[in-house]
């Protein structure tokens, strides 16, 4: 599990699609999840909630 979170951290650090303001916040949360036993469940819930908020915006732009 920690290896997968470390992979995500590298992808976030190298991403050009994530704003420089959001990166530190995302990385901090990923680091916290890496320390927790239920990290995968938390990560899944977080991004599912994020998608529910963002999907209408992406749909409006024609990206979904």
Secondary structure, 3 states (H helix, E strand, C coil): CHHHHHHHHHHHHHCCCCCHHHHHHHHHHHHHHHHCCCHHHHHHHHHHHHHHHHHHHHHHCCCC
